[in-house]
């Protein structure tokens, strides 16, 4: 995906705003900008974020015209006992980025847990954007293997650090947008050092390998090829997501019902 540097800087509020953001916030803003441009190709256009009266970290479900391009009052009703597939179709859609990531992982012969982790790693952006690795891990922890939730949590930190052994280099576009003096904040560096020496390091690393290189506005993807993968790896509660009183059920209810005032 080609990035228009001027358009990106405008999207975060201009050059003045650029100077106020931490390097980590800038990196997150770039990824979210790319996801928004990718989703834009599947639906109505988005106004530039600096023209909207909301903070940049707000989840796309709470932003008029974001996500699937529908106003909030036009969101389809969720079924009484919603499944993960229902959320993909009714709340995460079009989910181009994660579907492309998982498709790439599948085509390159990655293991099923890696494919599954790629499918899930960024869907929490509909709820919230800052520290999305940690939020995403919390969202899925009760329903997936510990290895998958761990990989989702630490992919956020690992994307800032190269690993030539698997062909992952620091993204050139980060240099173009942020310059060559980028230094991740302390909590990201600490997470990287911890993850780098963990037995599941490669599970998180392979998300990054299939992450930033998965933006293709012309790709045709859907959740259908992953239904069996979800069935084998996701512990679907019989009550439905949001109704099962798990530690993250409130997060699923929020995603299902983003219009509730209280």
PEGIDA-V536607 format. One record per residue. RES is the residue in three letters. SS is DSSP state (@ for helix, = for strand, . for the rest). PSI is psi as a letter, one per 40 degrees, with the letter a starting at -180 (none if undefined). D_FIRST is the distance of its C-alpha to the first C-alpha in Angstrom with 1 decimal. Layout:
RES&SS&PSI&D_FIRST ; RES&SS&PSI&D_FIRST
This chain:
UNK&.&h&0.0 ; UNK&.&h&3.8 ; UNK&.&h&6.4 ; UNK&.&h&9.8 ; UNK&@&d&12.3 ; UNK&@&d&15.1 ; UNK&@&d&13.7 ; UNK&@&d&12.9 ; UNK&@&d&16.4 ; UNK&@&d&17.9 ; UNK&@&d&16.6 ; UNK&.&e&18.6 ; UNK&.&e&21.6 ; UNK&.&i&21.4 ; UNK&@&d&22.4 ; UNK&@&d&25.5 ; UNK&@&d&23.8 ; UNK&@&d&21.5 ; UNK&@&e&24.8 ; UNK&@&e&26.2 ; UNK&.&i&23.5 ; UNK&.&i&23.9 ; UNK&@&d&21.3 ; UNK&@&d&20.9 ; UNK&@&d&20.5 ; UNK&@&d&17.9 ; UNK&@&d&15.9 ; UNK&@&d&16.4 ; UNK&@&d&15.5 ; UNK&@&d&12.0 ; UNK&@&d&11.4 ; UNK&@&d&13.2 ; UNK&@&d&11.3 ; UNK&@&d&7.9 ; UNK&@&d&10.3 ; UNK&@&d&11.9 ; UNK&@&d&9.2 ; UNK&@&d&8.5 ; UNK&@&d&12.3 ; UNK&@&d&12.8 ; UNK&.&e&11.8 ; UNK&.&e&14.7 ; UNK&.&a&17.2 ; UNK&.&i&18.6 ; UNK&.&i&16.8 ; UNK&.&h&17.2 ; UNK&.&i&19.1 ; UNK&.&h&18.0 ; UNK&@&d&19.4 ; UNK&@&e&21.8 ; UNK&@&e&23.6 ; UNK&.&i&24.5 ; UNK&.&f&27.6 ; UNK&.&i&26.2 ; UNK&.&i&25.0 ; UNK&.&d&21.3 ; UNK&.&e&22.3 ; UNK&=&i&23.5 ; UNK&.&i&22.3 ; UNK&@&d&20.5 ; UNK&@&d&23.6 ; UNK&@&e&25.6 ; UNK&.&h&23.6 ; UNK&.&h&24.5 ; UNK&.&e&21.7 ; UNK&.&a&19.2 ; UNK&.&b&18.5 ; UNK&.&e&19.6 ; UNK&.&e&20.3 ; UNK&.&i&24.1 ; UNK&.&i&26.6 ; UNK&@&d&28.3 ; UNK&@&e&31.5 ; UNK&@&e&29.9 ; UNK&.&h&28.8 ; UNK&.&i&30.4 ; UNK&.&i&33.3 ; UNK&.&i&33.0 ; UNK&.&i&35.6 ; UNK&.&d&38.6 ; UNK&.&g&37.5 ; UNK&.&i&33.7 ; UNK&.&i&31.9 ; UNK&@&d&28.5 ; UNK&@&d&27.5 ; UNK&@&d&28.8 ; UNK&@&d&26.6 ; UNK&@&d&23.4 ; UNK&@&d&24.4 ; UNK&@&e&26.0 ; UNK&@&d&24.4 ; UNK&@&e&21.1 ; UNK&.&i&19.8 ; UNK&.&e&17.2 ; UNK&.&f&16.1 ; UNK&@&d&13.0 ; UNK&@&d&11.6 ; UNK&@&d&15.0 ; UNK&@&d&15.8 ; UNK&@&d&12.8 ; UNK&@&d&13.9 ; UNK&@&d&17.5 ; UNK&@&d&16.9 ; UNK&@&d&15.4 ; UNK&@&d&18.4 ; UNK&@&d&20.8 ; UNK&@&d&19.7 ; UNK&.&e&20.1 ; UNK&.&f&23.5 ; UNK&.&i&23.3 ; UNK&.&i&26.3 ; UNK&@&d&26.6 ; UNK&@&d&26.7 ; UNK&@&d&23.3 ; UNK&@&d&21.8 ; UNK&@&d&23.6 ; UNK&@&d&22.5 ; UNK&@&d&18.8 ; UNK&@&d&19.6 ; UNK&@&e&21.2 ; UNK&.&d&19.5 ; UNK&.&e&17.7 ; UNK&@&d&19.7 ; UNK&@&e&22.0 ; UNK&@&e&19.5 ; UNK&@&d&21.4 ; UNK&.&d&24.4 ; UNK&=&i&23.5 ; UNK&.&d&20.7 ; UNK&.&h&22.6 ; UNK&.&f&23.4 ; UNK&@&d&21.7 ; UNK&@&d&22.5 ; UNK&@&d&26.1 ; UNK&@&d&26.1 ; UNK&@&d&24.4 ; UNK&@&d&26.9 ; UNK&@&d&29.7 ; UNK&@&d&28.6 ; UNK&@&e&28.7 ; UNK&@&d&31.4 ; UNK&@&e&34.4 ; UNK&@&e&32.9 ; UNK&.&i&31.1 ; UNK&.&i&32.3 ; UNK&@&d&32.6 ; UNK&@&d&30.3 ; UNK&@&d&27.4 ; UNK&@&d&27.9 ; UNK&@&d&28.2 ; UNK&@&d&24.9 ; UNK&@&d&23.2 ; UNK&@&d&25.0 ; UNK&@&e&24.2 ; UNK&@&d&20.6 ; UNK&@&d&20.0 ; UNK&@&d&22.0 ; UNK&@&d&20.9 ; UNK&.&e&17.2 ; UNK&.&e&18.6 ; UNK&.&h&20.7 ; UNK&.&i&20.0 ; UNK&=&g&21.9 ; UNK&@&d&22.0 ; UNK&@&d&24.3 ; UNK&@&e&21.5 ; UNK&.&e&18.8 ; UNK&=&h&17.2 ; UNK&.&i&16.7 ; UNK&.&h&16.1 ; UNK&.&h&12.4 ; UNK&@&d&12.3 ; UNK&@&d&10.1 ; UNK&@&d&13.2 ; UNK&@&d&15.4 ; UNK&@&d&13.8 ; UNK&@&d&13.9 ; UNK&@&e&17.2 ; UNK&.&i&18.9 ; UNK&.&e&20.6 ; UNK&.&f&23.4 ; UNK&.&h&21.6 ; UNK&.&h&24.2 ; UNK&.&i&23.6 ; UNK&.&i&26.4 ; UNK&@&d&29.5 ; UNK&@&d&29.0 ; UNK&@&d&25.6 ; UNK&@&d&27.2 ; UNK&@&d&30.2 ; UNK&@&d&28.1 ; UNK&@&d&26.4 ; UNK&@&d&29.8 ; UNK&@&d&31.3 ; UNK&@&d&28.6 ; UNK&@&d&28.5 ; UNK&.&e&32.2 ; UNK&.&i&32.2 ; UNK&.&e&33.0 ; UNK&.&e&29.9 ; UNK&@&d&27.5 ; UNK&@&d&25.6 ; UNK&@&d&25.1 ; UNK&@&d&23.0 ; UNK&@&d&21.4 ; UNK&@&d&20.2 ; UNK&@&d&18.3 ; UNK&@&d&16.2 ; UNK&@&d&15.8 ; UNK&.&e&14.3 ; UNK&.&c&12.5 ; UNK&.&e&9.6 ; UNK&.&e&8.5 ; UNK&.&e&8.8 ; UNK&.&h&5.8 ; UNK&.&h&6.2 ; UNK&.&e&7.4 ; UNK&.&e&10.1 ; UNK&.&i&11.6 ; UNK&.&h&15.1 ; UNK&.&i&16.4 ; UNK&.&i&19.5 ; UNK&.&e&21.8 ; UNK&@&d&24.5 ; UNK&@&e&23.9 ; UNK&@&e&24.3 ; UNK&@&d&27.6 ; UNK&@&d&29.8 ; UNK&@&d&27.8 ; UNK&@&d&28.2 ; UNK&@&d&31.9 ; UNK&@&d&32.6 ; UNK&@&e&30.9 ; UNK&.&h&31.2 ; UNK&.&g&34.6 ; UNK&.&h&34.8 ; UNK&.&h&37.6 ; UNK&.&d&40.2 ; UNK&.&e&40.5 ; UNK&.&i&36.8 ; UNK&.&h&34.1 ; UNK&.&e&35.4 ; UNK&.&e&39.0 ; UNK&.&e&39.7 ; UNK&.&f&40.5 ; UNK&.&i&38.1 ; UNK&.&e&37.0 ; UNK&.&e&33.7 ; UNK&@&d&35.1 ; UNK&@&d&35.0 ; UNK&@&d&31.2 ; UNK&@&d&31.0 ; UNK&@&d&33.5 ; UNK&@&d&31.5 ; UNK&@&d&28.3 ; UNK&@&d&30.6 ; UNK&.&g&32.4 ; UNK&.&e&30.3 ; UNK&.&e&32.8 ; UNK&.&h&35.9 ; UNK&.&d&37.4 ; UNK&.&none&39.2
